[in-house]
Amino acid sequence: MGRGKQRRKYKQKKKRMEKAKRGKLVRFDLQNSGRKYSGFRDKYCYQTNIHRLIYKDAKFQNVKFQASNITNCNYKNASFKGIDFCNSNLKNSTFKGARFENVIFMNCNLKGADFTDAKFKNVYFIMTNIEVAKGVNKEKVCILNKYPKDVQLDANCEVALFRLGQISKIYKYHVLHVSPTKINMWVMSILLEKYGEGTGRALNALVKRKDKRFFYTVASYMNFIESYLKL
């Protein structure tokens, strides 16, 4: 690599680090690397663009992929715990033997994706066609294709969700909210089904909590609610 290219790469890296320090989103873009990657945790990945990367045996925890392209990647025997794939393209990626726990696939392209021998625990496919994928065990996952119009929010939930929608550290990851005043009813239907009226009480407690970092995924809210309710 020439000195000029090295300087450009260094400047680009420095800019990304400075943006990350300022709390701005930094896109990850990498293709055709022969290196084996080990995974990561507590990360919001917006418009990630990766192709033919190797994540075999990798571990991912509390990660949200939003509007991302993740194509022809190797996730054999990887572990996914508390992960959201939203509006993302997973075309031709392999998840053979992977383990999924508390994972959401929402409006994703799974064409050619391979889930042969994958293990599923509390996994939701929302508005996602699993018929174009291989190896998804329908008996082990929850498939949601009909918008939940009849979700009833009690007063605690309504107040908490309005307040949380005004908090940047919560709202900007779009887990509970589509807009500051519009609720993601897909997610709320899941939380209410699991925790009932305790959901509103827990979310009100979250409003008052000082540390609001790392609420990137549906599972991160599940963990908080269960901790608050002592389940």
C-alpha positions as a printed Julia matrix, in Angstrom:
231×3 Matrix{Float64}:
   0.0     0.0    0.0
   1.4     3.39  -1.03
   1.93    6.22   1.45
  -0.82    8.31  -0.15
  -3.37    5.54   0.29
  -2.2     4.93   3.86
  -2.71    8.6    4.71
  -6.2     8.57   3.2
  -7.17    5.45   5.15
  -5.79    6.97   8.35
  -7.78   10.18   7.81
 -10.95    8.2    7.1
 -10.45    6.13  10.25
  -9.84    9.27  12.32
 -13.04   10.87  10.98
 -15.05    7.75  11.84
 -13.64    7.72  15.38
 -14.42   11.41  15.85
 -18.01   10.9   14.62
 -18.47    7.95  16.96
 -17.21   10.03  19.92
 -19.79   12.7   19.08
 -22.51   10.05  19.2
 -23.1    10.04  15.45
 -23.81    6.89  13.47
 -20.83    5.44  11.61
 -21.56    3.07   8.73
 -19.51   -0.11   8.35
 -18.63   -1.07   4.77
 -16.46   -4.07   3.89
 -16.47   -6.73   1.18
 -14.59   -9.91   0.27
 -12.31  -10.13   3.3
 -10.6   -13.44   3.96
 -10.2   -12.64   7.65
 -12.32  -14.45  10.24
 -14.24  -12.05  12.53
 -15.29  -12.84  16.1
 -18.48  -10.76  16.38
 -19.4    -7.91  18.74
 -21.95   -6.69  21.28
 -23.9    -3.57  22.32
 -23.92   -1.96  18.9
 -26.38   -0.21  16.59
 -25.47   -0.94  12.97
 -27.15    1.47  10.55
 -26.82    0.82   6.81
 -24.04   -1.7    7.34
 -22.86   -2.94   3.96
 -20.95   -6.23   4.09
 -20.43   -8.98   1.51
 -18.62  -12.32   1.72
 -17.31  -11.87   5.26
 -16.55  -14.76   7.61
 -18.23  -14.78  11.02
 -18.01  -18.52  11.61
 -18.37  -19.35  15.35
 -18.75  -15.63  16.1
 -20.79  -14.24  19.01
 -23.24  -11.34  18.76
 -25.2    -9.87  21.65
 -27.53   -6.87  21.86
 -26.98   -5.72  18.26
 -29.46   -4.07  15.91
 -28.92   -4.14  12.15
 -31.05   -1.44  10.55
 -31.43   -1.0    6.77
 -28.33   -3.12   6.2
 -26.96   -5.28   3.39
 -25.47   -8.5    4.75
 -25.04  -10.73   1.71
 -23.19  -14.0    1.07
 -21.72  -13.94   4.59
 -20.71  -17.02   6.57
 -22.32  -17.25  10.03
 -21.95  -21.01  10.5
 -22.31  -22.03  14.16
 -22.48  -18.39  15.24
 -24.37  -17.28  18.36
 -27.01  -14.52  18.13
 -28.43  -13.38  21.47
 -30.71  -10.36  21.65
 -30.4    -9.33  17.99
 -32.73   -7.32  15.73
 -32.48   -7.53  11.94
 -34.74   -4.76  10.61
 -35.38   -3.85   6.97
 -32.21   -5.7    6.05
 -31.01   -7.84   3.15
 -29.57  -11.2    4.25
 -29.57  -12.71   0.78
 -27.49  -15.88   0.34
 -25.91  -15.69   3.8
 -25.48  -18.98   5.64
 -26.55  -19.49   9.26
 -26.03  -23.27   9.34
 -25.88  -24.54  12.91
 -26.26  -21.03  14.32
 -28.01  -20.39  17.65
 -30.66  -17.68  17.86
 -32.13  -16.51  21.17
 -34.43  -13.49  21.55
 -33.98  -12.49  17.91
 -36.24  -10.41  15.64
 -36.27  -10.54  11.83
 -38.48   -7.67  10.67
 -39.14   -6.99   7.0
 -35.99   -8.79   5.86
 -34.95  -10.38   2.57
 -33.99  -14.01   3.27
 -33.74  -15.18  -0.33
 -31.16  -17.96  -0.47
 -30.32  -17.68   3.25
 -29.59  -21.06   4.85
 -30.71  -21.87   8.42
 -30.11  -25.62   8.24
 -29.68  -27.12  11.75
 -30.06  -23.67  13.36
 -31.44  -23.55  16.92
 -34.25  -21.08  17.69
 -35.44  -19.8   21.07
 -37.95  -16.95  21.24
 -37.38  -15.89  17.62
 -39.85  -13.77  15.63
 -40.12  -13.39  11.86
 -42.22  -10.26  11.24
 -43.38   -9.43   7.72
 -40.56  -11.65   6.48
 -40.96  -14.4    3.91
 -39.25  -17.49   5.31
 -40.33  -19.59   2.32
 -37.42  -18.2    0.26
 -34.95  -19.33   2.92
 -33.77  -22.85   3.69
 -34.02  -24.76   6.95
 -36.27  -22.52   9.08
 -38.18  -24.76  11.48
 -41.65  -23.18  11.53
 -42.57  -25.04  14.71
 -39.73  -23.39  16.64
 -40.32  -19.76  15.61
 -43.13  -17.21  15.74
 -44.29  -15.86  12.37
 -46.19  -12.55  12.36
 -47.63  -11.19   9.12
 -50.83   -9.46  10.22
 -50.48   -5.96  11.67
 -51.68   -5.96  15.32
 -54.49   -3.39  15.14
 -56.15   -4.39  18.41
 -53.26   -3.67  20.79
 -54.59   -1.98  23.93
 -52.18    0.36  25.72
 -53.06    1.21  29.31
 -52.46    4.69  30.78
 -49.05    3.7   32.17
 -47.87    2.52  28.74
 -49.17    5.57  26.9
 -47.52    8.04  29.27
 -44.23    6.11  29.35
 -44.07    5.72  25.57
 -44.77    9.42  25.01
 -41.98   10.4   27.42
 -39.53    7.87  26.01
 -40.23    9.19  22.5
 -38.82   12.55  23.59
 -35.54   11.03  24.79
 -32.91   10.88  22.03
 -30.99    7.93  23.52
 -34.16    5.87  23.3
 -35.95    7.18  20.24
 -33.1     7.28  17.71
 -32.78    3.47  17.65
 -36.47    3.07  16.69
 -37.24    0.02  18.78
 -40.43    1.19  20.48
 -41.16    4.11  18.17
 -41.66    4.66  14.45
 -41.74    8.43  15.08
 -41.7    10.35  18.38
 -45.5    10.08  18.58
 -46.1     6.83  16.65
 -45.59    3.53  18.43
 -44.18    0.35  16.91
 -47.17   -1.85  17.58
 -45.39   -4.99  16.39
 -42.94   -4.63  19.28
 -45.51   -3.51  21.82
 -47.75   -6.48  21.0
 -44.83   -8.79  21.78
 -43.99   -7.04  25.07
 -47.61   -6.84  26.21
 -48.23  -10.49  25.42
 -45.24  -11.43  27.57
 -45.52   -8.99  30.46
 -49.08   -7.62  30.45
 -49.71   -4.58  32.64
 -46.2    -4.86  34.06
 -44.93   -3.47  30.76
 -46.23    0.04  31.46
 -44.87    0.08  35.02
 -41.45   -1.01  33.82
 -41.34    1.52  30.97
 -42.24    4.31  33.41
 -39.3     3.19  35.54
 -37.09    3.39  32.46
 -38.11    7.02  31.95
 -36.68    7.82  35.4
 -33.55    5.71  34.98
 -30.38    7.75  34.45
 -28.48    5.18  32.4
 -30.32    4.73  29.12
 -27.44    3.31  27.09
 -27.59    0.2   24.93
 -31.36   -0.01  24.43
 -30.85   -1.1   20.82
 -33.02   -4.21  20.59
 -36.35   -5.67  21.63
 -34.4    -8.05  23.87
 -32.76   -5.15  25.71
 -36.25   -3.98  26.75
 -37.24   -7.53  27.67
 -34.2    -7.8   29.93
 -35.0    -4.5   31.62
 -38.67   -5.33  32.13
 -37.85   -8.76  33.55
 -35.25   -7.24  35.89
 -37.67   -4.54  37.06
 -40.53   -6.99  37.58
 -38.12   -9.51  39.14
 -39.23  -12.3   36.84
